Amino acid sequence: MTGGIEGVAEGLADVATGGALARSVEPAAAGGDAGRGADGGHTHEGACLNCGTILAGPHCHACGQRAHVHRTLGAFFHDLLHGVLHFEGKTWRTIPMLAWRPGQLTREYIDGRRARYVSPIALFLFVVFLSFAVFNLFGEPLANGGVGPEGQGIVQINTAYNTGEAELAELRLARKSQIGDAKELAETDRKIAEIEERQTALKSIAGSVGTEFGKGFEDNPLPKGSALAKAVDHVRENPQLAIYKAQSSAYKYSWMLIPLSVPFVWLLFPFSRRFAGYDHTVFATYSITFMIALVALVSLLFYAGAGDVGGLLMFYAPYHMYRQLRGTYALTRFGALWRMLALSAFAWLAIALFAAIIAWMAGS
């Protein structure tokens, strides 16, 4: 129960942090309630309290701060919820556009029509933090699946199996030095038999959910002493710690997906002078943002027992990519189709590169 409460608290903290970071790159989102009266802690100023400029509207034209400061406890919590959920209403205009008209959204932002929308990087930050908050809230049952005795998950079973293998190796080594001592030999054989029985049970549990231990790591084909070989050995020694470190690194370094993806988008238009790197970066950022949000939504559906709906929803991903390509770059149907197929393959390459970097970080 304590773990569940901690997960909820950590998830809410992630959402709040994401909102705060998003507001830091989307400062215009701070407004929205400047027209309220002066009662209840609201103030009236003739000059900006931040920079001293004479005010001529609800915001300072020099620094952008709101003209009126609300000094109430209610206003404080309103600003908190406002920062996390509203972005001055831009979020609720941007998300539907991102979901169904991604090409129009991307094109308008590139062309400078931006006042109505959340910027790509602000929306990316918010969605990343919100998605990882979801994974923190529901990640344990999703990752562990509730399989095994007393709800023990695959990660715990794998850790127990690896621990058992280490104990067996130590006991077998000790047994060689006990030849001649019948009492110690019998005790060691008893312990070995108990651990082997436990290992067999763990293998049976893992096999019931399609997992098999000891595959891929027994004979490490990588060069001994290399950084990658050491990373693999670290993962093998403590897979639970490696998974935690991988989740933490993926959370912190998710922004790397953007620079990893932009070159692949550029390859779709290698000789075009109409589109620059900026266009591709905006495209990639909005696209990645939507895909992360889609994965989070599908995960929730699987957790809620609606896996069929979640599986069908994943088929929208390539169509979304097609719509965004066609709308952003004014492509023909055929031009958008072949680029969508190519970009789908490129996306898996970018994900593989990102996963390799995260795995290396987790194993180091």
C-alpha positions as CSV (number, residue, x, y, z in Angstrom):
1,M,0.0,0.0,0.0
2,T,2.9,2.3,0.9
3,G,4.4,1.6,-2.5
4,G,1.2,2.5,-4.2
5,I,0.9,5.8,-2.3
6,E,4.6,6.6,-3.2
7,G,3.9,5.8,-6.8
8,V,0.9,8.2,-6.9
9,A,2.9,10.9,-5.2
10,E,5.8,10.4,-7.6
11,G,3.5,10.5,-10.6
12,L,1.8,13.7,-9.5
13,A,5.2,15.2,-8.9
14,D,6.2,14.3,-12.4
15,V,3.1,16.0,-13.8
16,A,3.7,19.1,-11.8
17,T,7.4,19.2,-12.9
18,G,6.4,18.7,-16.5
19,G,4.0,21.6,-16.3
20,A,6.5,23.8,-14.7
21,L,9.2,23.0,-17.3
22,A,6.7,23.5,-20.1
23,R,5.7,26.9,-18.7
24,S,9.4,27.9,-18.6
25,V,9.6,27.5,-22.4
26,E,6.1,28.7,-23.0
27,P,6.0,31.9,-20.8
28,A,3.0,33.4,-22.6
29,A,1.0,30.6,-21.0
30,A,1.2,32.4,-17.7
31,G,-1.7,34.7,-18.4
32,G,-5.4,34.2,-18.7
33,D,-6.9,35.7,-15.6
34,A,-5.5,39.3,-15.6
35,G,-8.9,40.9,-16.1
36,R,-10.2,40.0,-12.6
37,G,-11.1,42.6,-10.0
38,A,-8.9,44.0,-7.3
39,D,-10.7,42.4,-4.3
40,G,-9.4,39.4,-2.4
41,G,-5.7,40.1,-2.9
42,H,-5.8,41.2,-6.5
43,T,-3.9,44.4,-7.2
44,H,-4.1,47.4,-9.5
45,E,-0.8,48.8,-10.7
46,G,0.0,51.6,-13.1
47,A,3.5,50.3,-13.7
48,C,4.9,46.8,-14.1
49,L,6.0,45.4,-10.8
50,N,8.8,43.5,-12.5
51,C,10.5,46.1,-14.7
52,G,8.7,49.4,-13.9
53,T,7.4,50.0,-17.4
54,I,4.1,52.0,-17.6
55,L,1.3,49.5,-18.2
56,A,-1.0,49.8,-21.2
57,G,-2.9,46.5,-21.1
58,P,-3.3,43.3,-19.1
59,H,0.4,42.4,-19.7
60,C,3.6,44.5,-19.7
61,H,4.7,45.1,-23.3
62,A,8.4,45.2,-22.2
63,C,8.8,42.0,-20.2
64,G,5.5,40.1,-20.6
65,Q,4.5,39.9,-16.9
66,R,0.8,40.2,-16.1
67,A,-0.3,43.6,-15.1
68,H,-2.0,42.5,-11.9
69,V,-0.6,40.2,-9.2
70,H,-3.0,38.0,-7.3
71,R,-1.8,37.6,-3.7
72,T,-4.2,34.9,-2.4
73,L,-3.8,31.3,-1.5
74,G,-6.5,30.4,-4.0
75,A,-4.7,32.2,-6.7
76,F,-1.5,30.3,-5.9
77,F,-3.2,26.9,-6.3
78,H,-5.0,28.2,-9.4
79,D,-1.6,29.1,-10.9
80,L,-0.4,25.6,-10.1
81,L,-3.3,23.8,-11.8
82,H,-3.2,26.4,-14.6
83,G,0.5,25.6,-15.2
84,V,0.0,21.9,-15.1
85,L,-3.2,21.6,-17.1
86,H,-4.0,24.7,-19.0
87,F,-1.2,26.6,-20.7
88,E,-3.9,29.3,-21.0
89,G,-6.2,27.0,-23.0
90,K,-3.6,26.4,-25.7
91,T,-3.2,22.8,-24.7
92,W,-6.9,22.1,-25.5
93,R,-6.5,23.7,-28.9
94,T,-3.2,22.0,-29.7
95,I,-3.9,18.4,-28.6
96,P,-6.9,17.9,-30.9
97,M,-5.0,19.4,-33.8
98,L,-2.0,17.2,-33.0
99,A,-4.2,14.1,-32.9
100,W,-6.2,14.6,-36.0
101,R,-4.7,17.4,-38.1
102,P,-1.0,17.1,-37.3
103,G,0.1,18.4,-40.7
104,Q,-1.9,21.6,-40.4
105,L,-0.6,22.2,-36.8
106,T,3.0,21.7,-37.9
107,R,2.7,23.8,-41.0
108,E,1.0,26.7,-39.2
109,Y,3.6,26.7,-36.4
110,I,6.5,26.7,-39.0
111,D,4.8,29.5,-40.9
112,G,4.6,31.7,-37.7
113,R,0.9,31.3,-36.8
114,R,1.7,30.3,-33.2
115,A,-0.4,32.3,-30.8
116,R,-3.1,29.6,-30.6
117,Y,-0.8,26.6,-30.0
118,V,1.6,25.2,-27.5
119,S,5.2,25.2,-28.9
120,P,6.5,21.7,-29.9
121,I,9.1,21.6,-27.2
122,A,6.7,22.7,-24.4
123,L,4.2,20.1,-25.5
124,F,6.9,17.5,-25.7
125,L,8.1,18.2,-22.2
126,F,4.6,18.1,-20.8
127,V,3.6,14.9,-22.5
128,V,6.9,13.2,-21.5
129,F,6.4,14.0,-17.9
130,L,2.8,13.1,-18.0
131,S,3.5,9.8,-19.7
132,F,6.2,8.8,-17.2
133,A,3.8,9.8,-14.4
134,V,1.3,7.3,-15.8
135,F,4.0,4.7,-16.0
136,N,5.0,5.4,-12.4
137,L,1.4,5.1,-11.3
138,F,0.7,1.8,-13.1
139,G,4.2,0.7,-14.1
140,E,4.6,-2.0,-11.4
141,P,1.5,-4.1,-12.4
142,L,2.2,-3.5,-16.1
143,A,5.9,-4.6,-15.8
144,N,5.4,-7.4,-13.4
145,G,2.1,-8.7,-14.7
146,G,1.2,-10.1,-11.3
147,V,2.6,-13.5,-12.2
148,G,4.2,-16.0,-9.9
149,P,3.7,-16.9,-6.3
150,E,2.3,-14.0,-4.1
151,G,2.1,-11.7,-7.1
152,Q,5.9,-11.9,-7.8
153,G,6.7,-10.4,-11.2
154,I,9.0,-11.4,-13.9
155,V,11.7,-9.0,-12.8
156,Q,11.7,-10.4,-9.2
157,I,11.6,-14.0,-10.5
158,N,14.6,-13.3,-12.8
159,T,16.5,-11.7,-9.9
160,A,15.7,-14.7,-7.7
161,Y,16.8,-17.1,-10.4
162,N,20.1,-15.3,-11.0
163,T,20.7,-15.3,-7.2
164,G,20.1,-19.0,-7.1
165,E,22.6,-19.6,-9.9
166,A,25.2,-17.7,-8.0
167,E,24.5,-19.7,-4.8
168,L,24.8,-23.0,-6.8
169,A,28.1,-22.0,-8.3
170,E,29.4,-21.1,-4.8
171,L,28.2,-24.3,-3.2
172,R,29.5,-26.5,-6.0
173,L,32.9,-24.9,-5.7
174,A,32.9,-25.4,-1.9
175,R,31.8,-29.1,-2.3
176,K,35.1,-29.8,-4.1
177,S,37.0,-28.9,-0.9
178,Q,34.8,-31.0,1.3
179,I,35.7,-34.4,-0.1
180,G,36.5,-36.6,2.9
181,D,34.1,-34.8,5.3
182,A,30.9,-36.8,5.0
183,K,28.9,-34.5,7.3
184,E,29.7,-31.2,5.5
185,L,29.3,-33.0,2.1
186,A,25.8,-34.2,3.0
187,E,24.8,-30.7,4.2
188,T,26.1,-29.1,1.0
189,D,24.3,-31.7,-1.1
190,R,21.1,-30.9,0.7
191,K,21.4,-27.2,0.1
192,I,22.2,-27.8,-3.6
193,A,19.2,-30.0,-3.9
194,E,16.9,-27.4,-2.3
195,I,18.2,-24.6,-4.6
196,E,18.0,-26.8,-7.7
197,E,14.3,-27.6,-6.8
198,R,13.7,-23.8,-6.4
199,Q,15.4,-23.1,-9.7
200,T,13.2,-25.7,-11.5
201,A,10.1,-24.1,-10.0
202,L,11.2,-20.6,-11.1
203,K,11.8,-21.9,-14.6
204,S,8.3,-23.4,-14.7
205,I,6.7,-20.1,-13.6
206,A,8.7,-18.2,-16.2
207,G,7.8,-20.7,-18.9
208,S,4.1,-20.2,-18.2
209,V,4.4,-16.6,-19.3
210,G,6.7,-17.2,-22.2
211,T,10.0,-16.2,-20.5
212,E,13.1,-18.4,-20.5
213,F,16.0,-17.8,-18.2
214,G,19.7,-18.2,-19.1
215,K,19.3,-17.4,-22.8
216,G,21.6,-14.9,-24.5
217,F,23.9,-14.2,-21.5
218,E,25.5,-17.6,-20.7
219,D,28.1,-17.3,-23.5
220,N,28.7,-13.6,-24.0
221,P,29.9,-13.3,-27.6
222,L,31.2,-9.7,-27.0
223,P,34.9,-9.1,-26.7
224,K,36.1,-9.6,-23.1
225,G,36.8,-6.3,-21.4
226,S,34.9,-4.1,-23.9
227,A,32.5,-1.5,-22.6
228,L,29.5,-3.2,-24.1
229,A,30.5,-6.6,-22.6
230,K,30.9,-5.0,-19.2
231,A,27.4,-3.4,-19.6
232,V,25.9,-6.8,-20.5
233,D,27.6,-8.4,-17.4
234,H,26.2,-5.6,-15.2
235,V,22.7,-6.3,-16.5
236,R,23.1,-10.0,-16.0
237,E,24.3,-9.5,-12.4
238,N,21.5,-7.3,-11.3
239,P,18.7,-7.0,-13.9
240,Q,16.3,-5.2,-11.6
241,L,18.8,-2.4,-11.0
242,A,19.5,-2.3,-14.7
243,I,15.8,-1.9,-15.5
244,Y,15.4,0.9,-12.9
245,K,18.4,2.7,-14.3
246,A,17.1,2.2,-17.9
247,Q,13.7,3.7,-16.9
248,S,15.4,6.6,-15.2
249,S,17.7,7.3,-18.1
250,A,14.9,7.0,-20.6
251,Y,12.9,9.6,-18.6
252,K,15.8,12.0,-18.4
253,Y,17.2,11.6,-21.9
254,S,13.9,11.3,-23.9
255,W,14.8,14.6,-25.6
256,M,17.6,12.7,-27.4
257,L,14.9,11.1,-29.6
258,I,14.5,14.5,-31.4
259,P,18.1,14.9,-32.6
260,L,18.3,11.2,-33.4
261,S,15.1,11.5,-35.6
262,V,15.7,14.8,-37.5
263,P,18.5,13.4,-39.8
264,F,16.1,10.6,-40.9
265,V,13.4,13.1,-41.7
266,W,15.9,15.1,-43.7
267,L,16.7,12.0,-45.7
268,L,13.1,12.1,-47.0
269,F,13.9,15.5,-48.7
270,P,17.6,15.4,-49.4
271,F,17.6,17.7,-52.4
272,S,14.7,20.0,-51.5
273,R,15.5,23.7,-50.9
274,R,11.9,24.4,-49.7
275,F,12.4,22.8,-46.3
276,A,15.2,23.5,-43.8
277,G,16.4,21.8,-40.7
278,Y,14.0,23.9,-38.6
279,D,11.0,22.4,-40.5
280,H,12.2,18.9,-39.9
281,T,12.8,19.6,-36.2
282,V,9.3,21.0,-35.6
283,F,7.9,18.0,-37.5
284,A,9.9,15.4,-35.6
285,T,9.1,17.0,-32.2
286,Y,5.4,17.1,-32.7
287,S,5.4,13.6,-34.2
288,I,7.4,12.1,-31.3
289,T,5.2,13.9,-28.8
290,F,2.1,12.3,-30.3
291,M,3.7,8.8,-30.4
292,I,4.7,9.0,-26.7
293,A,1.2,10.1,-25.8
294,L,-0.3,7.2,-27.9
295,V,1.9,4.6,-26.2
296,A,0.9,6.0,-22.8
297,L,-2.8,5.8,-23.7
298,V,-2.4,2.2,-25.1
299,S,-0.6,1.2,-21.9
300,L,-3.6,2.5,-19.8
301,L,-6.0,0.6,-22.0
302,F,-4.0,-2.6,-21.6
303,Y,-3.9,-2.0,-17.8
304,A,-7.7,-1.5,-17.8
305,G,-8.3,-4.8,-19.6
306,A,-9.0,-3.2,-23.0
307,G,-6.0,-4.6,-24.8
308,D,-7.9,-5.2,-28.0
309,V,-8.8,-1.5,-28.2
310,G,-5.3,-0.6,-27.4
311,G,-3.9,-2.9,-30.1
312,L,-6.2,-1.4,-32.7
313,L,-5.3,2.1,-31.7
314,M,-1.7,1.4,-32.5
315,F,-2.7,1.1,-36.1
316,Y,-3.4,4.8,-36.1
317,A,0.3,5.6,-35.7
318,P,1.3,5.1,-39.4
319,Y,-1.8,6.9,-40.6
320,H,-1.0,9.8,-38.3
321,M,2.5,9.9,-39.7
322,Y,1.0,9.9,-43.2
323,R,-1.4,12.8,-42.4
324,Q,1.4,14.9,-40.8
325,L,3.8,14.4,-43.7
326,R,1.2,15.3,-46.3
327,G,-0.1,18.4,-44.5
328,T,3.4,19.7,-43.4
329,Y,5.2,19.3,-46.7
330,A,2.2,19.6,-49.1
331,L,2.8,16.1,-50.6
332,T,0.8,14.1,-53.0
333,R,-0.9,10.9,-51.7
334,F,1.8,8.8,-53.2
335,G,4.6,11.1,-52.0
336,A,3.3,11.0,-48.5
337,L,2.7,7.2,-48.6
338,W,6.2,6.1,-49.6
339,R,7.7,8.6,-47.2
340,M,5.5,7.3,-44.4
341,L,6.8,3.8,-45.1
342,A,10.4,5.0,-45.2
343,L,9.9,7.1,-42.0
344,S,8.4,4.1,-40.2
345,A,11.5,2.1,-40.8
346,F,13.7,5.1,-39.9
347,A,11.7,5.5,-36.6
348,W,12.6,2.0,-35.6
349,L,16.3,2.8,-36.3
350,A,16.1,5.9,-34.2
351,I,14.4,4.0,-31.4
352,A,17.1,1.2,-31.6
353,L,19.8,3.8,-31.3
354,F,18.1,5.4,-28.4
355,A,17.6,2.0,-26.7
356,A,21.2,1.2,-27.2
357,I,22.3,4.4,-25.6
358,I,19.9,3.8,-22.6
359,A,21.1,0.2,-22.3
360,W,24.7,1.3,-22.2
361,M,23.8,3.9,-19.5
362,A,21.9,1.3,-17.5
363,G,24.8,-1.2,-17.7
364,S,27.6,1.3,-16.9
